[in-house]
Amino acid sequence: MKKTIALSLVLAASMSLAACSKKADDAAANAADTMASEAVEGADNAADATMNAADAATNATANAADAAGNAVDAAADAAANAADAAKK
């Protein structure tokens, strides 16, 4: 949101300077290009961070499922051992 506002201000400033000179016009265009590039880079970084967080959540879920499966297996083994011990 802040970048959008800043970009709008830069564009407004560039329009007001455009009538002054070619040099001011070039500087304003360069500033607008830089702001646009930074906004795109920021969006890319946010998308990458979101994907990394989703991957971490998926891995954590898989690890929790594995741990639960191991606990069930251990409980079944313990029950089987208790049943075998009771038969003897």
GROMACS elastic network, one bead per residue, 0.5 to 0.9 nm:
[ bonds ]
;  ai    aj funct       b0    kb
    1     4     6  0.51119   500
    1     5     6  0.63615   500
    1     6     6  0.86067   500
    2     5     6  0.51445   500
    2     6     6  0.60396   500
    2     7     6  0.84384   500
    3     7     6  0.58552   500
    3     8     6  0.84018   500
    3    35     6  0.77334   500
    3    36     6  0.88298   500
    3    38     6  0.85961   500
    3    39     6  0.65682   500
    4     7     6  0.50470   500
    4     8     6  0.61279   500
    4     9     6  0.86241   500
    4    39     6  0.80200   500
    5     8     6  0.50373   500
    5     9     6  0.62335   500
    5    10     6  0.86289   500
    6     9     6  0.50588   500
    6    10     6  0.61450   500
    6    11     6  0.85596   500
    6    35     6  0.80631   500
    7    10     6  0.50111   500
    7    11     6  0.60876   500
    7    12     6  0.85231   500
    7    31     6  0.89768   500
    7    32     6  0.67722   500
    7    35     6  0.60858   500
    7    36     6  0.72348   500
    7    39     6  0.87220   500
    8    11     6  0.50919   500
    8    12     6  0.60982   500
    8    13     6  0.85353   500
    8    32     6  0.89776   500
    9    12     6  0.50274   500
    9    13     6  0.60526   500
    9    14     6  0.84438   500
   10    13     6  0.50599   500
   10    14     6  0.60114   500
   10    15     6  0.86177   500
   10    28     6  0.73325   500
   10    31     6  0.70722   500
   10    32     6  0.61814   500
   10    35     6  0.81605   500
   11    15     6  0.62438   500
   11    16     6  0.87427   500
   11    28     6  0.74632   500
   11    29     6  0.81839   500
   11    31     6  0.85077   500
   11    32     6  0.62319   500
   12    15     6  0.51830   500
   12    16     6  0.64287   500
   12    17     6  0.87416   500
   13    16     6  0.51536   500
   13    17     6  0.61836   500
   13    18     6  0.84653   500
   13    28     6  0.73559   500
   14    17     6  0.50609   500
   14    18     6  0.58365   500
   14    24     6  0.77630   500
   14    25     6  0.65563   500
   14    26     6  0.88647   500
   14    27     6  0.79864   500
   14    29     6  0.68215   500
   14    31     6  0.83131   500
   14    32     6  0.78440   500
   15    18     6  0.50476   500
   15    19     6  0.73840   500
   15    25     6  0.79515   500
   15    28     6  0.79109   500
   16    19     6  0.64190   500
   16    20     6  0.77944   500
   17    20     6  0.52659   500
   17    21     6  0.72576   500
   17    24     6  0.58314   500
   17    25     6  0.62280   500
   17    28     6  0.73377   500
   18    21     6  0.62666   500
   18    22     6  0.70687   500
   18    23     6  0.86613   500
   18    24     6  0.62122   500
   18    26     6  0.82840   500
   18    28     6  0.75925   500
   19    22     6  0.81135   500
   19    24     6  0.84057   500
   19    25     6  0.76607   500
   20    23     6  0.84333   500
   20    24     6  0.66330   500
   20    25     6  0.76810   500
   21    24     6  0.52819   500
   21    25     6  0.62235   500
   21    26     6  0.87046   500
   22    26     6  0.61482   500
   22    27     6  0.86169   500
   23    26     6  0.51281   500
   23    27     6  0.62288   500
   23    28     6  0.86131   500
   24    27     6  0.50459   500
   24    28     6  0.60873   500
   24    29     6  0.85164   500
   25    28     6  0.51450   500
   25    29     6  0.61133   500
   25    30     6  0.85577   500
   26    29     6  0.50611   500
   26    30     6  0.60753   500
   26    31     6  0.85301   500
   27    30     6  0.50825   500
   27    31     6  0.61201   500
   27    32     6  0.85820   500
   28    31     6  0.50357   500
   28    32     6  0.61251   500
   28    33     6  0.85481   500
   29    32     6  0.50497   500
   29    33     6  0.60885   500
   29    34     6  0.85384   500
   30    33     6  0.50195   500
   30    34     6  0.60809   500
   30    35     6  0.85760   500
   31    34     6  0.50712   500
   31    35     6  0.61675   500
   31    36     6  0.85651   500
   32    35     6  0.51306   500
   32    36     6  0.61059   500
   32    37     6  0.85507   500
   33    36     6  0.50852   500
   33    37     6  0.60794   500
   33    38     6  0.85576   500
   34    37     6  0.50896   500
   34    38     6  0.61308   500
   34    39     6  0.85600   500
   35    38     6  0.50926   500
   35    39     6  0.61239   500
   35    40     6  0.86737   500
   36    39     6  0.50580   500
   36    40     6  0.62634   500
   36    41     6  0.85940   500
   37    40     6  0.51622   500
   37    41     6  0.61059   500
   37    42     6  0.85217   500
   38    42     6  0.59889   500
   38    43     6  0.85349   500
   39    42     6  0.50601   500
   39    43     6  0.62228   500
   39    44     6  0.86470   500
   40    43     6  0.50732   500
   40    44     6  0.61868   500
   40    45     6  0.86254   500
   41    44     6  0.50212   500
   41    45     6  0.61482   500
   41    46     6  0.85850   500
   42    45     6  0.50597   500
   42    46     6  0.61542   500
   42    47     6  0.86119   500
   43    46     6  0.50509   500
   43    47     6  0.61752   500
   43    48     6  0.86187   500
   44    47     6  0.50769   500
   44    48     6  0.61784   500
   44    49     6  0.86118   500
   45    48     6  0.50494   500
   45    49     6  0.61238   500
   45    50     6  0.85575   500
   46    49     6  0.50685   500
   46    50     6  0.61362   500
   46    51     6  0.86589   500
   47    50     6  0.50575   500
   47    51     6  0.62417   500
   47    52     6  0.86335   500
   48    51     6  0.51353   500
   48    52     6  0.61681   500
   48    53     6  0.86028   500
   49    52     6  0.50487   500
   49    53     6  0.61318   500
   49    54     6  0.85838   500
   50    53     6  0.50981   500
   50    54     6  0.61661   500
   50    55     6  0.86180   500
   51    54     6  0.50196   500
   51    55     6  0.61409   500
   51    56     6  0.85845   500
   52    55     6  0.50616   500
   52    56     6  0.61629   500
   52    57     6  0.86055   500
   53    56     6  0.50344   500
   53    57     6  0.61434   500
   53    58     6  0.85790   500
   54    57     6  0.50683   500
   54    58     6  0.61387   500
   54    59     6  0.85909   500
   55    58     6  0.50618   500
   55    59     6  0.61409   500
   55    60     6  0.85508   500
   56    59     6  0.50817   500
   56    60     6  0.60759   500
   56    61     6  0.85552   500
   57    60     6  0.50450   500
   57    61     6  0.61254   500
   57    62     6  0.85958   500
   58    61     6  0.51171   500
   58    62     6  0.61963   500
   58    63     6  0.86119   500
   59    62     6  0.50607   500
   59    63     6  0.60981   500
   59    64     6  0.85620   500
   60    63     6  0.50596   500
   60    64     6  0.61342   500
   60    65     6  0.86014   500
   61    64     6  0.50910   500
   61    65     6  0.61758   500
   61    66     6  0.86018   500
   62    65     6  0.50756   500
   62    66     6  0.61614   500
   62    67     6  0.86033   500
   63    66     6  0.50385   500
   63    67     6  0.61370   500
   63    68     6  0.85989   500
   64    67     6  0.50241   500
   64    68     6  0.61403   500
   64    69     6  0.85604   500
   65    68     6  0.50665   500
   65    69     6  0.61181   500
   65    70     6  0.85734   500
   66    69     6  0.50355   500
   66    70     6  0.61351   500
   66    71     6  0.85913   500
   67    70     6  0.50545   500
   67    71     6  0.61847   500
   67    72     6  0.86878   500
   68    71     6  0.50333   500
   68    72     6  0.62464   500
   68    73     6  0.86245   500
   69    72     6  0.51101   500
   69    73     6  0.61658   500
   69    74     6  0.85780   500
   70    73     6  0.50139   500
   70    74     6  0.60797   500
   70    75     6  0.85587   500
   71    74     6  0.50576   500
   71    75     6  0.61420   500
   71    76     6  0.85856   500
   72    75     6  0.50810   500
   72    76     6  0.61355   500
   72    77     6  0.85691   500
   73    76     6  0.50869   500
   73    77     6  0.61157   500
   73    78     6  0.85450   500
   74    77     6  0.50583   500
   74    78     6  0.61004   500
   74    79     6  0.85722   500
   75    78     6  0.50357   500
   75    79     6  0.61293   500
   75    80     6  0.85741   500
   76    79     6  0.50526   500
   76    80     6  0.61123   500
   76    81     6  0.85567   500
   77    80     6  0.50541   500
   77    81     6  0.60969   500
   77    82     6  0.85319   500
   78    81     6  0.50781   500
   78    82     6  0.61161   500
   78    83     6  0.85795   500
   79    82     6  0.50475   500
   79    83     6  0.61338   500
   79    84     6  0.85819   500
   80    83     6  0.50548   500
   80    84     6  0.61396   500
   80    85     6  0.85620   500
   81    84     6  0.50332   500
   81    85     6  0.60878   500
   81    86     6  0.85456   500
   82    85     6  0.50263   500
   82    86     6  0.61096   500
   82    87     6  0.87432   500
   83    86     6  0.50536   500
   83    87     6  0.64058   500
   84    87     6  0.52610   500
   84    88     6  0.67708   500
   85    88     6  0.54396   500
